Amino acid sequence: MQFLEGHRPDHDLTYDDLFIVPNRSDASSRFDVDLSTADGTGNTIPIVVANMTAVAGKRMAETVSRRGGLVVLPQDLPIPAASEAIAFVKSRHLIADTAVTLTRNNSVADALALIPKRAHGVAVVIDDAGKPLGLVSEKHCRDMDRFTRVSEVLDPDLVSMSIDTPPREIFDAVAELHVGLAVLTNRDGTLAGVLTRVGALRAGIYEPNVDAEGHLRIAAAVGINGDVVGKARALADAGADVLVMDTAHGHQEKMITALESVAELDLGLPIAAGNVVSAAGTRDLVNAGATIVKVGVGPGAMCTTRMMTGVGRPQFSAVVECATAARELGAHVWADGGVRHPRDVALALAAGASNVMIGSWFAGTYESPGDLKRDEHGFYKESFGMASKRAVAARSASDSAFDRARKSLFEEGISSSRIRLDPVRPSVEDLIDQICAGVRSTATYTGARSLTELHEKVVLGIQSAAGFAEGRPLPGGW
């Protein structure tokens, strides 16, 4: 990474402060670019979904891992629930999407509650043996009494194909018949999943993030309070592929002690720890056992830390300093927070991050755990910060009433925010397409064919607020 002559900064920078200069390039296509990371997570795209309760659930984990990324389950999740989520993700197909299912006796109300759980917008009606009978969408339920049985509204005209059918053949069949998706079945005729036309395309573009046994990967977070060692061991035994030691202030003795204890277990898993924003913090966490350091204090959309405390650091400069320190010790960093556009992901990678963590940006998608709600402005889901009063209340549910009340007085996060579903990109897969297209294009502009080369070859300049504004599109024209 280098700056234009005369542009080397004497102050810290955010992503908005920077632009990338195009270099001479021999990369003729975005698909010449390898987006895989080398930090031990197995990621084939540089995206990690943050361990936020409103964002990171098993449905999100399945979808993102299938496209090559990684989801971190929140630390507040009880071990039985985390184990169940890990087992679910490990059991998912690498190509077919998991279908929402109904029986003939389910009601239209049941269908309308479940259909928004999937971006493809349909539920598959199955018989008692698990064989598909037809499809139900919101269109089929429109103007119907909510107690009507789905057997009366289902569409029996579906495209059914074997789960072993190559995605290209599924794409051709779905496109020829002008239908939205194919229902995929096992050899015994039972439902295996569904695949949309765009899903078949994605299967040829993305490589799933899989473990040594060919199952989708998933990470899980551990706090620094309570039985940290016991929880870390339990998550590893449940099949977690990466452990994330997580606290708002990662450069503290309690984190270092907890991290050393988990590292001593020698679980054979990558350990990410954070958050920090300095070289000193990075070195201390790596020396305590972290193989990945999470970088970022205060840049997240749901975080009020900087406004409450004044603590934090502009994210780009924090990533540069921490990534340099980690590299010297053979470790890696994740850039956590402050990402609002695909360009920010590219800049974080250019700064030296191996992966970029995304939270609230993904909260407003079909795959996030929250319920889909609607107001006068359209569809939305609620998001909240993990240091907010709402999150603290959930985390301290087992405390005494006095302790819960005392902790509720201190918060550094937004407890409720409406994150709109983008009608153009309502699925996390749509956002992944947008991000990866942007990063691939960044690499071709800089003459890079890998993320390592992007970091090595990128040339950066510093811009004014007017320079940033000039780059924003204006759909309505000047």
C-alpha positions in Angstrom: 0.0 0.0 0.0 1.3 3.4 -0.9 0.0 7.0 -1.1 0.3 9.4 -4.0 3.4 11.6 -3.8 2.7 14.4 -1.4 -0.5 12.7 -0.1 0.9 10.8 2.9 -1.3 11.8 5.8 -0.2 13.4 9.1 -3.6 12.6 10.7 -5.9 9.5 11.0 -8.3 8.7 8.2 -11.7 7.2 7.7 -12.8 5.4 4.5 -14.5 8.5 3.2 -11.2 10.4 3.3 -9.6 8.2 0.6 -9.7 7.4 -3.1 -7.9 4.7 -5.0 -5.8 5.5 -8.1 -6.1 3.2 -11.1 -2.9 1.4 -12.1 -1.8 -0.3 -15.3 -3.5 -3.8 -15.3 -3.5 -7.0 -17.3 -6.6 -8.4 -15.6 -9.2 -8.4 -18.3 -12.1 -9.7 -16.2 -13.4 -9.4 -12.7 -13.5 -13.2 -12.6 -9.7 -13.2 -12.8 -9.6 -12.0 -9.2 -9.3 -14.5 -6.3 -11.2 -13.2 -3.3 -10.2 -16.0 -0.9 -8.5 -15.1 2.4 -5.5 -16.7 4.1 -6.3 -16.3 7.8 -7.4 -19.9 8.5 -11.1 -19.2 8.3 -11.5 -20.9 4.9 -13.3 -17.8 3.5 -13.5 -17.7 -0.3 -14.9 -14.1 -0.1 -13.6 -11.6 2.5 -16.9 -11.1 4.4 -17.6 -12.0 8.0 -21.0 -11.2 9.5 -20.7 -9.7 12.9 -22.0 -11.4 16.0 -25.0 -9.2 16.5 -28.3 -10.8 17.8 -30.3 -8.9 15.2 -28.1 -10.0 12.3 -26.3 -13.3 12.9 -28.6 -16.4 13.0 -28.5 -19.8 11.5 -30.4 -18.8 8.4 -27.8 -16.0 7.8 -25.0 -18.4 8.5 -26.2 -21.0 6.0 -26.6 -18.5 3.2 -23.4 -16.5 3.7 -21.2 -19.6 4.2 -22.7 -21.1 1.0 -21.4 -18.0 -0.8 -18.0 -18.3 0.8 -18.2 -16.0 3.8 -18.6 -16.6 7.5 -21.1 -15.8 10.2 -20.2 -15.4 13.9 -23.0 -16.5 16.3 -23.5 -14.0 19.2 -21.9 -14.7 22.6 -25.3 -14.3 24.3 -26.6 -17.5 22.6 -26.9 -20.3 25.2 -24.8 -23.3 24.4 -27.7 -25.6 23.5 -29.0 -23.0 21.1 -25.6 -22.4 19.6 -25.0 -26.2 19.2 -28.4 -26.5 17.5 -27.5 -23.6 15.1 -24.1 -25.1 14.3 -25.6 -28.5 13.6 -28.2 -27.0 11.4 -25.6 -25.1 9.3 -23.4 -28.2 9.0 -26.3 -30.2 7.7 -27.2 -27.8 4.9 -26.6 -28.5 1.2 -23.8 -26.7 -0.5 -25.9 -25.6 -3.5 -29.7 -26.0 -2.8 -31.3 -23.4 -0.6 -33.3 -24.6 2.4 -37.0 -24.3 1.7 -39.8 -23.1 4.0 -42.2 -25.9 4.3 -45.9 -26.2 5.0 -48.4 -29.0 5.2 -51.8 -29.0 3.5 -53.5 -28.3 6.8 -51.5 -25.1 7.5 -53.4 -21.9 7.2 -52.9 -18.9 5.0 -51.8 -17.0 8.1 -49.1 -19.6 8.7 -47.9 -19.2 5.1 -47.8 -15.4 5.3 -45.7 -15.6 8.5 -43.1 -18.0 7.0 -42.8 -16.9 3.4 -40.8 -13.7 4.3 -38.1 -16.0 5.9 -36.8 -16.7 2.4 -35.7 -14.3 -0.3 -37.2 -16.5 -3.0 -40.7 -15.7 -1.6 -42.3 -19.1 -1.7 -43.1 -22.0 0.7 -43.1 -25.6 -0.4 -46.2 -27.6 0.6 -45.2 -31.2 1.5 -47.2 -34.4 2.3 -46.7 -36.6 5.4 -43.8 -38.3 3.8 -42.0 -35.1 3.0 -42.7 -35.1 -0.7 -43.5 -31.8 -2.4 -47.1 -31.2 -3.5 -46.9 -27.6 -4.7 -45.9 -24.0 -4.0 -47.5 -21.1 -2.1 -46.5 -17.5 -2.4 -47.9 -14.2 -1.1 -49.7 -13.8 -4.4 -51.6 -17.1 -3.8 -52.7 -15.9 -0.3 -53.7 -12.4 -1.3 -57.4 -11.6 -0.5 -57.9 -15.0 1.1 -59.3 -15.5 4.6 -56.4 -16.0 7.0 -57.9 -19.3 8.2 -58.1 -20.8 4.7 -56.0 -24.0 4.4 -53.0 -23.9 2.0 -54.4 -27.0 0.3 -57.0 -24.6 -1.3 -54.5 -22.1 -2.6 -51.3 -24.0 -3.5 -50.0 -24.2 -7.0 -49.3 -27.8 -8.0 -47.5 -26.8 -11.1 -43.9 -26.9 -10.0 -40.6 -27.8 -11.6 -39.2 -30.8 -9.8 -35.6 -32.0 -10.4 -33.1 -34.2 -8.7 -30.8 -32.7 -6.1 -27.9 -34.1 -8.1 -28.8 -32.1 -11.2 -26.0 -29.6 -12.2 -26.9 -26.0 -11.5 -26.5 -25.1 -15.2 -29.2 -27.6 -16.2 -31.4 -26.2 -13.4 -30.9 -22.7 -14.7 -31.8 -23.7 -18.3 -34.9 -25.6 -17.2 -36.2 -22.7 -15.0 -35.4 -20.1 -17.6 -37.1 -22.1 -20.4 -40.3 -22.5 -18.4 -40.3 -18.9 -17.1 -40.7 -20.0 -13.5 -38.9 -18.6 -10.4 -37.3 -21.7 -9.0 -36.9 -25.5 -9.2 -37.9 -27.8 -6.3 -35.1 -30.3 -5.7 -35.8 -33.8 -4.4 -33.8 -36.7 -3.0 -33.8 -40.1 -4.6 -36.8 -41.1 -2.6 -38.8 -38.1 -3.8 -38.6 -36.2 -0.6 -37.9 -32.5 -0.6 -34.2 -31.6 -0.6 -34.3 -27.9 -1.2 -35.0 -25.3 -3.8 -32.8 -23.4 -6.3 -33.8 -20.2 -8.1 -32.4 -19.1 -11.4 -30.1 -16.6 -9.9 -29.1 -19.1 -7.3 -28.0 -21.5 -10.0 -25.9 -18.6 -11.5 -24.3 -17.9 -8.1 -23.4 -21.6 -7.7 -21.1 -21.2 -10.6 -19.6 -17.9 -9.3 -19.1 -18.5 -5.6 -17.2 -21.3 -3.8 -18.8 -22.4 -0.5 -16.7 -22.0 2.7 -16.4 -25.6 3.8 -14.5 -27.5 6.5 -12.3 -30.6 6.0 -15.4 -32.8 5.8 -17.1 -30.7 3.2 -19.7 -29.0 5.5 -20.4 -25.3 5.7 -18.3 -23.4 8.2 -19.6 -21.3 11.1 -18.0 -19.3 13.9 -19.2 -18.5 17.4 -18.4 -15.8 19.9 -17.3 -16.1 23.5 -17.3 -13.2 26.0 -14.6 -12.7 28.7 -16.9 -13.2 31.7 -18.1 -16.4 33.4 -16.8 -19.8 32.4 -15.0 -18.7 29.3 -12.9 -21.9 29.0 -16.0 -24.2 29.4 -18.0 -22.3 26.8 -15.1 -22.2 24.3 -14.6 -26.0 24.7 -18.3 -26.6 24.4 -18.5 -24.6 21.2 -15.5 -26.4 19.7 -17.1 -29.7 20.6 -20.3 -28.6 18.9 -18.4 -28.0 15.7 -17.6 -24.3 15.6 -14.9 -23.6 13.0 -13.7 -20.3 14.5 -13.8 -18.9 18.0 -14.2 -15.2 18.5 -13.2 -13.7 21.9 -15.3 -10.5 21.9 -15.6 -7.5 24.1 -15.9 -3.8 23.4 -12.5 -3.0 24.9 -10.2 -5.8 23.9 -6.9 -4.3 25.2 -7.5 -5.1 28.9 -6.1 -7.6 31.3 -9.3 -9.6 31.6 -9.3 -10.2 27.8 -5.7 -11.2 27.8 -6.2 -13.6 30.7 -9.3 -15.2 29.1 -7.6 -15.4 25.7 -4.5 -17.1 27.2 -6.8 -19.6 28.9 -8.6 -20.5 25.7 -5.4 -20.7 23.7 -4.0 -23.1 26.2 -6.8 -25.5 25.4 -5.2 -26.0 21.9 -8.5 -26.6 20.2 -7.0 -26.5 16.8 -9.2 -23.6 15.7 -8.5 -20.0 14.6 -9.1 -17.6 17.5 -10.2 -14.0 16.7 -10.0 -11.5 19.6 -10.8 -7.8 20.0 -11.6 -5.1 19.6 -8.5 -2.9 19.5 -7.3 0.0 17.4 -3.5 0.2 18.1 -0.4 -1.8 17.3 0.2 -2.3 21.0 -3.2 -3.8 21.5 -2.7 -6.0 18.4 0.6 -7.3 19.7 -0.7 -8.1 23.1 -3.7 -10.1 21.8 -1.5 -12.0 19.3 1.0 -12.8 22.0 -1.8 -14.0 24.2 -2.9 -16.5 21.6 -5.1 -14.7 19.0 -4.5 -15.7 15.3 -6.8 -12.9 14.2 -7.4 -9.5 15.8 -10.7 -7.6 15.4 -10.1 -3.9 14.7 -12.6 -1.1 15.4 -13.9 0.9 18.3 -16.9 3.0 17.7 -17.4 3.0 13.9 -20.5 0.8 13.8 -23.9 2.2 12.9 -25.4 1.0 16.2 -22.5 2.1 18.4 -22.5 5.3 20.4 -19.1 4.8 22.1 -17.4 7.7 20.4 -20.2 10.1 21.2 -20.5 8.9 24.8 -16.8 8.5 25.6 -14.7 10.1 23.0 -12.8 6.8 22.7 -12.1 5.2 19.3 -10.1 5.9 16.2 -10.8 6.6 12.5 -11.2 3.1 11.1 -8.9 3.1 8.0 -5.9 4.2 10.0 -6.7 1.8 12.8 -6.8 -1.1 10.3 -3.5 0.0 8.7 -1.6 0.1 12.0 -3.1 -3.1 13.4 -2.6 -5.1 10.2 1.0 -4.0 10.0 1.6 -5.1 13.6 -0.3 -8.4 13.1 1.6 -9.2 9.9 5.0 -8.9 11.7 3.8 -11.6 14.1 2.3 -13.9 11.5 -1.3 -13.0 12.4 -4.2 -11.3 10.6 -6.9 -8.7 11.3 -10.6 -8.3 10.6 -11.8 -4.7 10.0 -14.9 -4.5 12.2 -17.3 -1.7 11.6 -17.7 1.5 9.6 -18.6 -0.2 6.3 -21.4 1.6 4.4 -20.5 0.9 0.7 -18.6 -1.7 -1.3 -15.8 0.8 -1.6 -15.3 0.7 2.1 -14.8 -3.1 2.0 -12.2 -2.6 -0.8 -10.4 0.1 1.3 -10.3 -2.1 4.4 -8.8 -4.9 2.4 -6.3 -2.5 0.8 -5.4 -1.4 4.3 -4.4 -5.0 5.1 -7.5 -6.7 6.6 -8.0 -10.3 5.7 -11.7 -10.1 6.2 -14.3 -7.3 6.7 -16.9 -7.6 9.4 -20.4 -6.3 8.5 -23.3 -5.9 10.9 -26.2 -3.4 10.5 -25.8 -3.3 6.7 -27.0 -6.9 6.7 -29.7 -6.5 9.3 -32.2 -5.3 6.8 -32.3 -8.5 4.8 -34.6 -11.5 4.6 -32.0 -13.7 6.2 -31.5 -11.8 9.4 -33.2 -13.3 12.4 -35.7 -10.4 13.1 -39.3 -10.4 12.0 -40.2 -8.5 8.9 -42.3 -5.4 9.7 -43.9 -2.8 7.7 -44.8 0.9 8.2 -45.8 3.8 5.9 -42.3 3.8 4.4 -42.2 0.1 3.5 -40.6 -3.1 5.0 -38.0 -3.0 7.7 -36.3 -5.1 10.4 -35.1 -3.9 13.8 -31.5 -3.8 14.7 -29.7 -2.8 17.9 -26.1 -2.5 19.2 -24.6 -5.2 21.4 -23.7 -2.7 24.0 -27.1 -1.2 24.0 -29.6 -1.3 26.9 -31.6 -3.9 25.0 -28.6 -6.2 24.5 -27.4 -5.7 28.1 -30.8 -6.7 29.4 -30.8 -9.9 27.5 -27.2 -10.7 28.5 -27.9 -10.1 32.2 -31.2 -11.9 32.4 -29.9 -14.4 35.0 -28.6 -11.6 37.2 -30.4 -10.3 40.3 -33.0 -7.5 39.7 -30.6 -5.0 41.4 -27.7 -5.9 39.2 -29.8 -5.8 36.0 -31.1 -2.4 37.0 -27.6 -1.1 37.7 -26.2 -2.4 34.4 -29.1 -0.8 32.5 -27.9 2.6 33.5 -24.8 2.3 31.3 -25.2 1.7 27.5 -23.1 2.5 24.5 -25.4 1.5 21.7 -28.7 2.1 20.0 -31.5 -0.1 21.4 -33.8 0.1 18.4 -33.2 1.1 14.8 -35.3 0.4 11.7 -33.1 -1.0 9.0 -35.0 -0.8 5.7 -35.1 -3.7 3.2 -33.7 -2.4 0.0 -36.4 -3.3 -2.6 -33.6 -3.8 -5.2 -31.4 -5.9 -2.9 -33.6 -7.4 -0.2 -31.4 -10.5 0.3 -28.0 -10.8 1.9 -27.0 -12.6 -1.3 -27.9 -9.5 -3.3 -25.6 -7.4 -1.1 -22.8 -10.0 -1.3 -23.1 -9.8 -5.1 -22.8 -6.0 -4.9 -19.9 -6.0 -2.5 -17.9 -8.7 -4.3 -18.5 -7.1 -7.7 -17.1 -3.8 -6.3 -14.1 -5.5 -4.7 -13.3 -7.5 -7.9 -13.5 -4.3 -9.9 -11.2 -2.5 -7.5 -8.7 -5.2 -7.9 -8.8 -5.0 -11.7 -8.4 -1.2 -11.6 -5.3 -1.6 -9.4 -3.8 -4.5 -11.4 -4.3 -7.1 -8.6 -5.5 -10.7 -9.0 -5.7 -11.5 -5.3 -6.3 -9.7 -2.0 -2.6 -9.9 -1.2 -1.8 -8.1 -4.4 -4.5 -5.6 -3.8 -2.8 -4.6 -0.5 0.6 -4.5 -2.2 -0.3 -2.6 -5.3 -2.9 -0.1 -4.2 -2.2 3.6 -4.5 -4.2 5.9 -2.3 -5.0 9.5 -2.3 -6.7 11.8 0.3 -9.8 13.7 -0.7 -11.9 16.4 0.7 -15.6 16.0 1.7 -16.3 17.6 -1.7 -14.2 15.0 -3.4 -16.2 12.2 -1.7 -19.5 13.9 -2.6 -18.4 14.2 -6.3 -18.2 10.4 -6.5 -21.7 9.8 -5.3 -24.2 8.9 -8.0 -27.2 11.2 -8.6 -30.0 9.2 -10.2 -32.0 12.4 -10.8 -29.1 14.1 -12.6 -27.5 17.4 -11.8 
